[in-house]
Amino acid sequence: MSHKTRLMRLRDEMSSNNQEALLIEDPISLYYLTGIHLSAGKLLVTQAAAQLIVDGRYHEMAKTRWPFGVSLAEDGVLERSLKNLGVQTLSFSASDTTYRRFKELEEARDGIVNGKALKLEGVENPVEALRLIKEEDELDKLRKAAHLGSRGYDLICDLLVAGVTEQELAVELDLFWKRHGGKRVAFDPIVAFGTNTSMPHYHTGNARLSSGEPVLIDIGVTLDDYHSDMTRVVFFGEPDPHLVEIYNIVFEAQTKALAACKPGTTMAELDASARDHIARAGYGDNFSHSLGHGIGLEVHETPTIRGKGPQVDLKLAAGMVVTIEPGIYVPGLGGVRIEDTVVITADGYEDLTKRSKDLRVIR
């Protein structure tokens, strides 16, 4: 989809929210709308204008790639633009604006139009609503990222030998992805052995692999600006029967959640489909994180799949891309998390991860 079309969709979103003018400064939102990677910049959008304000590093490039007006960042440029456009109310993303930036807007708002003070309105970033539903070219990029990510999982499984360290596997994974076109890891990979698997956000260290240990692999790669995310647990040698029981419960919980992945399911209902199963099995207190999250230009983006919070009533819709990742973590024993990235379709979901979840023992 062209950036002109995305701009039109943003204006429709602004109209539905009664927003006269919108100031966008979040780099991800700027890239989504302009196709330009900017570490700093502003986009002022009204129904009549879309002025991109950048510093000297990006000015020449922006003029060749953004056809709707580019200004060089300098003192007073935003204020002059607001005055020229006759803006009375300026909306800005409250979550993306620092206190310092807000004070700058406050100081600049007096006397903008006809002697009237500019009204400032903190809002939820409407660009996030656009990014919630992926376009076909975005889905193609997510499929390719997921394919490369899953190949990284295959690599780690092939390298599992007694004595190898978690960090050694993480290094080999990074090199493999870069050799095959990956831009970078989407997040610090989690490669955990043994009891380290009981920590959901474990930092990969220098533990060495021993027979009988679980191996948790939570990895993602960035390819063409889009991300992958997957988790599997495999066993190096004969697994502990207690962990086998936990594995089966997590697998069943994820199966139930995937069955609920279809248009119309709310975030609360989706979360409950897995969480209730784990709770009935006696491990409710051992599932300590949300069921999943959106993924796209960011590895963690809207929506958040959990049974509480502002998005509980948000419904799945065709084109959303989310992760489904239930887990159980028992200190001193280990943990299991199974995660897939899926696209919501008209009547269900498409699994992008495409790797078996049958219990796997590597000998």
KOLKEMI-993109 format. One record per residue: x, y, z of N, C-alpha, C, O in turn. Coordinates in steps of 0.001 Angstrom, whole numbers, plus 500000, padded with zeros to 6 digits. Example, Ala and Ser with C-alpha at 12.3 -4.5 7.8 and 13.67 -1.06 7.14 Angstrom:
<recs>
513190494310507800512300495500507800513200496700507800514236496681508465 512850497750507080513670498940507140512900500030507870513409501138508039 
</recs>
This chain:
<recs>
500852498810500000500000500000500000500890501244500000501900501279500703 500526502260499222501339503453499111501245504285500389500289504180501158 502265505109500585502262505984501761501167507040501638500669507539502647 500789507382500398499666508294500200498381507676500739497568508361501361 498202506380500499497004505697500995497016505621502514495976505798503148 498171505361503105498260505329504567497934506693505159497287506789506202 498385507745504486498066509094504950496561509343504885495995509956505790 495914508873503827494459509010503713493755508262504835492791508760505415 494246507059505136493650506280506218493846506985507555492953506967508402 495010507607507751495252508344508994494279509512509113493739509767510189 494058510211508024493123511330508064491703510862508380490962511542509088 491334509704507853490019509148508202489945508850509694488929509115510338 491026508296510240491084507995511676491000509281512491490315509330513513 491692510313512043491644511603512733490227512182512705489756512731513701 489556512056511568488192512579511466487253511866512429486418512495513078 487397510554512515486528509794513408486783510127514864485904509957515709 488008510611515165488364510994516537488247512500516773488631512997517832 487715513224515785487554514681515884488878515382516177488943516285517012 489928514959515485491246515557515671491548516506514507491599516092513349 491741517757514831491983518776513806493376518648513206493540518682511986 494373518502514065495764518406513633496473517416514545496171517320515734 497410516688513976498118515647514728499613515829514532500080516000513406 500364515791515626501820515856515582502375514465515886502105513901516947 503143513920514958503698512578515101505204512694515212505847513310514363 505775512101516264507218512146516479507831510764516704509054510623516673 507020509766516924507514508408517139508188507900515865507547507889514814 509460507478515915510172507045514701509500505892513958509534505853512728 508890504952514686508228503836514012507014504328513242506791503912512105 506225505212513850505065505770513161505494506612511963504848506585510915 506585507360512122507097508150511009507516507252509854507234507557508695 508184506152510160508591505234509093507370504611508421507326504503507195 506387504206509206505184503583508651504503504513507653504027504066506610 504457505805507971503752506756507114504596507258505949504066507498504864 505902507422506155506743508061505140507658507096504394508094507393503282 507953505950504993508925505036504392510356505493504579511261504963503936 510578506470505450511915507007505689512328506688507126511576506948508064 513513506131507291514039505875508633514584507180509204515566507725508701 513945507670510249514333508920510886514589508675512364513717508163513067 515767509032512841516012508936514283515351510092515015515120510016516222 515045511163514288514338512317514862513593513013513731514061513062512593 512446513538514061511656514243513058510245514449513565509862513907514602 509471515237512828508078515507513181507254515485511909507719515903510849 506035514999512017505094515061510913503828515731511430503163515222512332 503507516880510846502308517621511218501241517329510167501402517670508995 500146516692510601499110516254509677497802516961509977497333516963511115 497213517564508943495839518057508986495131517466507766495730516700507010 493871517817507575493166517325506397493712517956505119493471517448504023 494440519053505253494933519748504063496440519649503868496939519949502784 497172519234504895498626519264504812499227518071505544498602517456506407 500473517767505161501248516724505845502710517146505770503468516680504920 503083518035506677504405518650506639505391517856507474505190517646508671 506459517420506822507517516679507487508625517649507868509134518381507019 508999517655509143510025518553509664511215517720510108511091516893511012 512377517931509477513566517128509772514777518034509872514761519170509397 515829517519510498517053518298510587517908518078509333517524517357508412 519068518718509331519913518711508145520377517344507688520704517166506514 520414516369508595520857515020508213519918514369507214520343513579506371 518628514708507313517620514021506511516948514935505483516110514468504711 517293516219505455516520517185504684516524516870503188515465516840502562 517681516640502621517764516378501181517035515093500811516279515058499840 517267514025501597516605512759501318515099512890501437514363512383500591 514631513568502483513192513713502692512537514468501540511425514132501133 513215515484501010512637516255499911512435515402498664511527515658497873 513279514392498490513137513532497309512123512411497516511644511819496549 511790512114498794510939510941499057509586511269499675508714510402499734 509394512498500135508118512861500748507512514018499952507996515146500042 506470513755499181505967514750498225505010515779498800504517516630498059 504729515730500111503666516570500676504185517778501450503416518455502132 505469518048501350506014519224502017507032518856503077506739518077503985 508244519422502964509334519160503907509913520491504361510168521375503543 510118520634505665510726521837506226511953521449507031512009520378507635 512925522335507026514130522128507822513850522525509264513322523605509528 514203521656510186513971521935511603514803523130512045516027523130511912 514140524133512563514792525325513090513831525979514068512648525640514106 514332526902514848513493527560515852512265528191515197512379528948514234 511095527866515735509869528501515295509182527864514108508102528311513722 509774526826513508509169526273512291507822525627512571506895525781511775 507689524910513678506405524285514000505350525342514297504214525239513835 505726526361515069504788527416515411504288528142514161503098528431514039 505202528434513235504803529101511991503875528215511163502927528705510550 504145526938511146503313526010510381501908525954510957500926525982510215 501809525873512280500495525841512925499718527117512627498516527071512367 500410528261512665499749529538512386499276529601510942498151530023510673 500140529179510001499784529227508583498605528313508261497802528608507375 498511527209508984497416526266508744496161526611509543495116525988509357 496261527594510424495100527994511213494671526978512248493486526872512564 495625526230512779495302525153513722494915525733515080495640526556515639 493773525301515604493323525721516927493617524672517989493888525009519142 493562523370517597493796522282518546494818521321517949494635520808516845 495884521087518685496933520174518239496908518911519092497086518975520309 496688517778518462496731516494519163498128515899519024498785516051517994 498564515225520069499867514560520041499768513279520841498942513157521745 500615512329520500500594511048521198501174511225522596502363511502522756 500332511063523596500767511282524980501849510290525390502747510633526160 501770509073524884502735508050525302504103508255524664505097507730525167 504178509014523556505439509195522843506078510558523082507145510843522537 505443511400523889505947512752524126506516512852525534505821512578526513 507761513239525631508405513396526933507877514650527625507280515519526990 508104514728528923507692515912529679508387517159529125507769518219529025 509635517038528775510373518184528224509729518647526920509572519847526694 509357517698526067508736518068524796507377518721525033507016519674524343 506630518213525999505329518798526305505494520251526781504720521127526393 506494520494527614506717521858528082507091522782526920506718523955526912 507827522252525943508164523052524767506908523412523983506769524535523499 505999522456523863504743522734523168503926523770523940503319524663523350 503920523637525261503196524610526083503735526023525890502972526980525755 505056526139525880505682527457525762505421528078524394505429529300524253 505191527239523389505026527743522027503573527973521635503305528411520516 502640527691522520501256527658522065500543529011522120499495529169521494 501077529979522843500364531242523007500372532065521716501396532187521043 499216532618521395499126533550520278499345532941518923499817533622518012 499018531679518760499268531031517478498299531534516412498727531907515320 496987531549516716495977531894515724495038532958516290494365532742517298 495010534101515623494064535160515988494129535517517480493113535826518102 495325535467518028495489535829519423494989534813520417495022535056521623 494517533655519924493997532613520813495073531570521073495844531207520185 495104531103522301496087530092522658495747528769521978494585528371521897 496786528102521493496620526786520897496241525785521983496861525755523046 495240524975521721494851523934522663495663522675522387495759522228521244 496246522105523436497021520864523317496190519703523831495534519802524868 496225518601523092495401517445523429496241516172523331496626515760522236 496522515558524468497217514281524467496262513154524115495204513020524730 496629512335523122495749511269522634496545509982522465497776509985522468 495817508891522318496472507651521911496912507786520460496196508358519638 498065507269520154498623507399518809497715506721517788497616505494517794 497046507475516909496134506839515954496845505997514913496211505168514260 498153506191514739498889505368513782498895503906514230498927502994513403 498864503692515551498836502323516054497582501587515594497627500383515344 496468502301515481495231501681514990495381501244513541494827500220513140 496127502015512751496376501633511360497287500414511291497066499509510487 498310500398512138499293499307512103498716498001512634499289496935512408 497599498071513331496993496880513915496638495857512840496826494657513035 496124496333511705495756495450510599496851495525509550497093496586508973 497510494408509304498634494395508376498149494321506924497168493647506608 498864495031506058498611494979504633499321493761504045500166493155504704 498980493403502807499500492163502235501020492181502111501669491158502331 501600493341501756503056493378501650503713493227503023504805492671503133 503046493723504068503560493520505420503495492045505805504424491519506418 502409491383505450502278489959505766503357489148505053503894488194505617 503670489521503830504734488805503109506062488961503837506821487998503951 506348490147504325507598490379505056507606489613506375508641489082506777 506463489553507049506387488801508302506554487304508054507165486605508862 506020486814506952506211485395506615507692485091506395508205484080506875 508369485973505669509795485758505402510618485845506682511547485064506883 510276486793507543510994486903508818510770485658509665511703485149510286 509526485165509692509226483968510474509970482751509918510447481909510679 510065482664508595510779481540507985512248481555508390512804480520508759 512881482734508320514288482823508718514434482570510215515396481934510648 513486483064511002513533482816512439513456481339512768514190480858513632 512582480616512094512429479186512349513671478409511917514020477404512536 514327478859510879515589478226510482516645478402511560517510477544511736 516574479525512288517487479718513405517236478717514515518173478232515149 515961478407514749515623477367515735516209476023515313516765475299516139 516086475690514032516657474431513527518160474387513786518701473357514188 518828475517513551520272475582513755520626475277515201521513474464515462 519943475918516145520265475699517554520081474235517921520920473660518614 518993473627517465518773472208517772519904471343517223520316470377517866 520403471683516045521504470913515444522805471073516224523675470204516162 522943472181516961524189472467517680524165472015519136525133472227519865 523070471395519564522978470965520959523849469734521198523559468636520723 524917469954521945525821468868522354526212469118523802526175470255524272 526579468073524498526997468217525890528165469197525987529136469103525236 528054470134526922529137471079527181529026472399526456529722473347526816 528166472499525433528009473776524743527355474779525698526537474396526534 527713476057525577527137477059526463525953477761525791525809477771524568 525129478335526634523999479119526120524499480242525214523960480457524128 525523480949525661526024482100524920526619481679523579526455482388522586 527297480555523533527853480070522269526751479856521235526935480177520061 525627479328521652524514479110520737523927480438520263523567480582519095 523832481408521175523301482721520802524193483410519775523695484056518853 525493483277519928526435483879518973526306483222517607526263483908516586 526243481890517588526102481185516316524799481559515621524755481674514397 523743481747516402522449482139515845522540483505515177522062483681514057 523145484466515851523283485817515306524062485787513991523667486431513020 525155485049513959525966484955512746525172484300511617525233484751510473 524439483252511931523642482548510917522625483482510285522500483539509062 521901484212511117520875485109510588521492486207509720520950486533508665 522598486769510143523229487835509363523749487296508035523686487989507019 524259486075508033524725485475506766523572485251505796523783485175504586 522365485146506316521209484853505471520266486043505322519080485872505040 520797487243505513520043488447505198519345489131506347518765490201506159 519381488546507544518751489186508690519467490482509050520695490551508999 518709491501509410519309492783509766519924492730511154521027493230511375 519208492124512081519679492011513467518734491076514214517687490695513690 519108490707515442518173489966516285517047490909516675517284492091516921 515823490396516732514673491239517086514705491621518564514154492649518955 515346490799519374515534491037520806516663490126521242517040489210520511 517208490367522428518263489484522923517712488066523020516765487824523768 518289487128522276517744485768522299517847485150523683518815485367524412 516827484373524027516852483630525281517151482179524956516327481475524372 518330481747525338518706480331525268519016479918526698520004480359527284 518160479065527251518268478718528672518335477213528838517600476475528183 519216476759529716519372475335530020518879475048531437518970475900532321 518357473837531641518070473340532978517111474226533759516084474662533238 517460474488535020516586475287535879516515476755535458515641477493535914 517436477178534588517355478549534070516074478770533275515643479911533108 515463477707532786514238477830531987513049478286532826512007478634532270 513181478291534154512065478708535008511922480227535077510970480733535672 512864480960534470512814482425534482512348482913533113513094482802532141 511125483454533014510567483823531709511442484767530893511538484619529675 512090485750531556512935486705530850514399486516531246515103487473531567 514823485293531214516197484941531543517169485590530562516876485711529372 518328486008531072519385486540530223520398485436529930521025484891530838 520541485123528663521428484046528236522817484217528844523402485298528800 523332483124529414524608483196530119525587482125529664525593481725528500 526410481670530594527489480738530265527260479329530807528198478540530920 526000479018531142525709477664531597526027476660530499525819476935529317 526531475497530894526864474440529931525786473353529957525233473033531010 525508472812528812524421471851528662524820470473529174525895469955528869 523918469900529960524119468553530491522952467663530091521865468153529787 523175466375530093522136465421529717520958465495530684521140465637531894 519761465398530139518542465413530936517948466782531132516910466913531781 518583467821530586518116469186530818517149469658529732517281469286528567 516171470487530130515356471175529129516146472331528531517022472903529180 515825472664527295516444473799526613515313474692526100514537474286525236 515227475912526639514222476865526180514868477800525166515923478380525423 514220477939524012514742478734522904513673479764522517512678479417521879 513879481022522899512960482122522583513734483108521720514609483814522221 513419483165520423514267483887519478513424484640518452512269484299518197 514035485673517871513390486426516806514418487200516008515450487613516538 514128487397514721515037488105513831514284489244513152513070489172512961 515019490296512790514458491416512031514907491287510583516101491199510298 513946491275509680514218491147508245513318492137507517512098492106507677 513926493022506711513152494045505987512251494844506932511111495167506602 512789495152508112512129495984509130511011495283509890510414495891510779 510704494028509576509654493287510273510281492150511085511391491700510799 509536491695512112510116490847513132509476489461513179508326489264512785 510256488522513669509729487196514005509861486981515498510622487672516175 509104486003516010509167485677517442508620484267517608507504483974517179 509397483405518224508948482033518478509647481492519714510727481954520084 509022480508520349509642479821521481509341478329521389508220477917521089 510358477544521652510198476108521794511031475639522985512020476272523356 510616474523523574511408473831524590511663472424524084510733471694523741 512930472054524042513311470689523686514082470100524871514491470823525779 514267468815524849514954468135525959516199467444525428516157466705524444 517317467709526115518585467086525747518784465866526632519274465967527757 518401464727526111518416463507526909517074463285527587516139464061527391 516979462239528375515720461826528995515153462932529881515827463358530819 513933463411529614513387464534530390512825464108531736512445462953531928 512777465040532653512129464847533945510628464647533714510008465448533014 510031463593534289508590463348534079507712464521534492506673464759533875 508111465256535523507335466419535942507316467481534833506284468105534586 508458467682534170508510468645533077507736468153531856507179468953531105 507703466849531663506885466305530575505411466611530830504688466988529909 504964466450532073503592466791532438503315468267532158502287468612531574 504238469134532577504074470567532354504054470879530868503255471695530407 504932470229530122504975470463528677503614470170528042503112470950527233 503036469052528416501754468659527832500642469649528194499767469925527373 500672470177529403499659471154529824499803472435529003498806472988528539 501044472913528821501274474123528035500867473908526585500263474785525967 501197472746526046500815472434524669499292472454524509498769472999523537 498597471861525461497125471848525409496570473264525533495609473617524850 497173474074526404496715475456526584496894476250525295496013477014524902 498037476068524639498247476801523395497289476321522307496805477124521510 497017475025522270496073474485521292494694475117521467494029475454520487 494273475274522715492976475905522984492984477376522558492003477868522001 494080478067522818494160479475522439494162479633520925493521480538520390 494872478769520246494900478853518785493515478592518191493145479191517181 492765477708518813491398477448518338490517478683518474489539478841517743 490867479556519415490094480789519619490591481936518747490010483022518765 491652481710517989492217482754517135491379482900515868491637482249514856 490391483752515946489507484019514818488834485371515053488755485835516191 488357485994513996487731487308514164486584487275515166485778486344515181 486525488311516005485454488440516987485828488038518388485151488437519336 486892487256518560487348486871519896487995488073520575488843488732519974 487613488370521809488222489491522523489552489065523144489838487878523299 490350490065523490491633489775524127491425489020525438492191488111525759 490389489394526197490113488712527466489729487257527230490187486368527947 488891487010526230488476485639525926489657484808525457489791483644525835 490512485397524638491673484673524130492625484314525260493103483182525340 492898485270526127493771485013527272493192483911528157493914483014528591 491889483983528420491250483003529308491274481601528722491317480623529468 491246481486527395491213480159526778492431479330527162492332478111527305 493578479980527330494785479268527758494974479320529267495317478316529892 494750480491529847495037480680531275494139479799532146494596479249533148 492867479664531771491948478848532562492363477382532537492238476681533541 492854476921531400493302475528531314494502475296532236494563474292532945 495441476218532220496619476084533079496229476158534553496781475433535381 495277477035534880494816477151536270494125475869536729494343475411537851 493293475292535864492604474041536233493597472909536467493326471989537239 494732472974535808495757471943536006496587472190537255497456471386537592 496327473300537948497010473577539211498224474469539095498996474586540047 498415475114537927499614475929537724499282477392537424500082478095536807 498118477846537854497726479214537560498723480250538030498961481244537345 499313480023539205500280480984539747501630480909539034502497481754539255 501806479912538190503083479730537496503051480235536058504010480057535308 501942480865535680501824481510534364501787483010534626500733483568534934 502946483661534503503121485003535071503121486136534057503376487281534429 502846485858532798502899486924531797501663486869530909500845485957531030 501532487841530022500393487865529110500481486692528140501541486090527965 499360486384527518499331485266526567500083485590525287500581484685524618 500172486861524940500854487211523702500755488689523400500342489485524243 501136489044522196501220490448521809501209490564520294501448489592519577 500927491777519822501048492045518406502510492085517996503397492251518834 502755491930516694504118491947516177504090492484514757503147492228514009 505122493228514388505182493820513055506452494626512922507547494065512933 506321495953512796507498496818512767508197496842514114509378497181514191 507486496488515176508069496280516497507810494848516919506809494246516532 508715494308517711508518492931518134507414492822519167506771491778519278 507185493888519925506048493963520845505250495210520490505715496330520701 504067495021519958503201496145519634501759495776519920501471494649520324 500851496718519713499430496488519951498947495331519078499329495240517911 498096494429519637497493494450520973498304493654521991499197492885521632 497977493854523266498477493002524338497360492038524714496238492459524994 497669490748524719496644489732524985496691489357526456497530488562526881 495782489939527229495695489631528650494268489866529123493469490513528446 493970489333530284492610489384530807492291490614531601491212490696532188 493195491587531646492926492841532333493657493957531591494586493709530823 493217495191531837493826496320531161492895496931530128491764496473529962 493355497952529436492477498733528553492042498020527282491112498474526616 492697496901526925492378496261525652491580494967525798491495494190524847 491004494728526952490333493444527182489177493214526214488881492071525867 488518494296525773487361494153524887487720494292523411486847494161522553 488976494554523104489406494626521719489255493253521073489643492240521655 488689493224519868488418491951519199489448491668518105489916492573517415 489781490399517971490617489987516860489904490290515549488680490205515458 490692490647514529490146490921513205491124490388512168492323490278512424 490603490064511009491451489564509933492545490578509624492277491773509492 493773490096509510494913490963509242495756491271510454496883491745510310 495241491015511656496069491163512850497120490048512879496875488932512422 498285490374513421499341489376513608499736489399515078500120490439515614 499639488235515726499882488152517164500706486922517483500784485982516692 501320486944518657501967485745519186501039485087520204500261485761520879 501132483773520302500406483009521310501445482208522069502058481296521512 501653482547523363502802481995524087502504481704525564503040482380526442 501664480716525844501463480332527246502718479697527824503565479187527091 502828479733529143503990479125529780503720478767531223502824479319531861 504506477835531727504489477444533138505940477413533605506803476843532938 506204478037534769507577478166535266507617477763536735506922478350537564 508426476769537053508527476246538411509966476427538895510860475725538424 510207477352539824511571477573540311512197476291540841511539475500541517 513461476095540532514192474920540975513977473701540102514710472720540228 512989473738539219512725472618538320512982473017536866513817472420536185 512253474033536402512387474471535023511073475040534530510104475140535282 511051475406533274509847475990532715509643475591531271510558475121530594 508411475792530815508042475499529434507236476670528890506274477116529516 507631477163527726506844478138526984506809477688525522507831477289524964 505647477753524919505496477418523505504881478629522823503808479089523214 505557479145521804505111480389521172505132480269519656506114479824519061 504021480677519046503922480802517603503458482209517247502757482856518025 503851482669516082503312483902515510502260483520514486502510482689513613 501070484128514589499972483755513705499315485001513112499292486068513725 498786484830511910497979485862511255496513485486511418496129484353511131 495706486409511869494264486159511947493684486278510538493901487278509853 492949485256510113492341485223508787490829485386508919490313485568510022 490124485319507794488672485529507807487955484484508641486901484767509210 488512483273508723487825482204509449488709481464510446488339480386510911 489863482019510780490747481345511728492097482021511796492190483218512070 493151481246511544494496481811511637495436481070510699495167479944510280 496541481728510381497647481136509623498868481131510525499268482175511042 499462479959510716500651479834511552501879480185510725502140479547509706 502633481191511152503838481589510435505079480844510905506068480765510175 505040480296512115506232479675512696506558478341512023507714478067511703 505543477524511812505677476291511036506764475352511575507590474852510811 506760475118512870507649474126513464506846473267514435505966473761515139 507164471973514461506430471021515283506494471412516758507480471970517239 505406471100517452505356471305518901505244469982519646505033469971520859 505383468873518936505451467585519620506675467559520527507723468106520182 506542466929521676507667466879522601508884466280521910508811465195521334 509995466991521973511186466590521227512338466297522183512694467119523027 512901465122522029514058464708522830515233464538521901515173463775520936 516316465262522198517539465192521401518571464386522181518897464720523321 519078463337521572520010462448522271521392462494521617522311461811522068 
</recs>
